[in-house]
Amino acid sequence: RGWIGTPYRHQASLKGAGADCLGLVRGVWRDVFGGEPEQTPPYAPGWAEEGGVEKLAHAAARHLNPVPDRASQAGDVLLFRWRHHLSAKHAGIAVSSSHMIHAQEHCVVTEVALNDWWRRHLSHVFRFPGVTI
């Protein structure tokens, strides 16, 4: 929750200064584990629509543990796709079974309810390494 209020900045990942949704996850990773899990290449706002490849989900799977049946718990990384035929493009972090923290364009990092709209767009759930249920 220390990231709440951080302004949205595309490709940024610095608490209090700026973050996008991926930057939020990267920043929490650094808070927990130290350095970056891997070098993040530059990406345009429409990157997920290019090539039909699940780039975000594949990157998450290299460093995080997939959660079967998308049954999330606090601390899990949630990935969302805007349309069924598009790749996952947005990330948030669950803070409970009913809320998440995320960075959204034109806003600040905020906590929101995981309402029906978010649940319909949830595509993947991942857990940080070393976390057990």
N, C-alpha and C positions, 0 to 999 in steps of 0.2 A: 504493500500500500504506500510505501515511501515514494513511488513513482507518480502517484496521483497528483495532477496539476502540472506535470511536465508538458510543455507545448508540443504539438505535433510538428515534426520536421522530417521530411522524406529522407531516408537512409541514415538518420541520426540515431544515436544510442547512448545518450548521456543524461542521467537522472537530473531533473531540474532545468536542463538546458534545451533538450529536444529529443524526441524519439518517434519513430513510426512503430507499427505493430511488431515487425521483426526486431527492431531495435530494442523494444521493451523486453522481448524474450532474451535477446542477446545480453542485455544489461543484467537481467536477473541471473542468467547463466554465470556471468562474470562475478556477481555478488556471491554466488554459491561456490563456484569452482575456480575462480581466478581468471585466466586469460580466455580469449575467444576460442570456441570449439573448432572453428575453421575460418579462413578468410572469406568474407562475403563480397562477391563481385558487385560492381555497380548495377543497379536495376532501375528501369523506367517504371512509372506508375502503372502501365499496362502490361507488365512483364508476364503475368499469369496467363494472358490470352495468347501468348506466342508459343506455337509448337505443340500445344496440347500435352505437355509433360508435367507431371506432378512435382515440380522442382522444390516447392516448399515442403511437401510431405516427404520426399526422398531425403532432403537435407535433415529434416527432423529425425527420420528413422536412422540416420547415421550416428546420432548422438543421444537420442532419447528412446525410451522404451514404449512401443505401441501398447495401447490399452484396448483389450478386446471389448467388443460391443459398445464402444464409445461411452463406457460407464466412468465418468470423471469424478475426481475428488479434488479437494483443495490443493493447489500447487500444480495441477496438470496443465499442460499446454493444449489449447483447443485450436483447431484449424477449421476454417470455414470456406465454403465456395459460394459464390453469389448465384450461380446457375448450375443445374445438374450436369451440363455438358462442358463446363469450364473447370480448370484446375483450382485447387485450394489457393486462396490469395490473401487471407486475413488470419491473424493469430491473436489470441488472448490467453490469459492465465486465469484458471478457475480459482476463486477464493472460497467457494462453498459449492454445494450442489445447485444453488440457485442464482449465483452471481459470478461475474468475471471482471477482470481489469483488462483494458485494451486501449490502444492508441488509434484514434480515428481522425482521418483527414479533416482539417479546419476546426479541430477541437483540441482539448488537452487529454492526457491520459486520465481515464475516469473508470469508476466502477459502475457496472450496469447489471440489470437483471437478465438472466438467461431465460428470456421469455420464449414463447412459441416460435417467433420469427427466427431467433438465433438458433434454436434447437433444430428447426427445419434445415438450416444451412450448415450445421455442424457436419464436418466430413471426416475428421480424424481427431483422436485424443492420444497424447503422448505423456509419459511420466519421466521426470528427471531421474537419472541413474542413481541407484542406491536407495530409492524410496520404495517401501513395501507397504502393502495394505494391512 
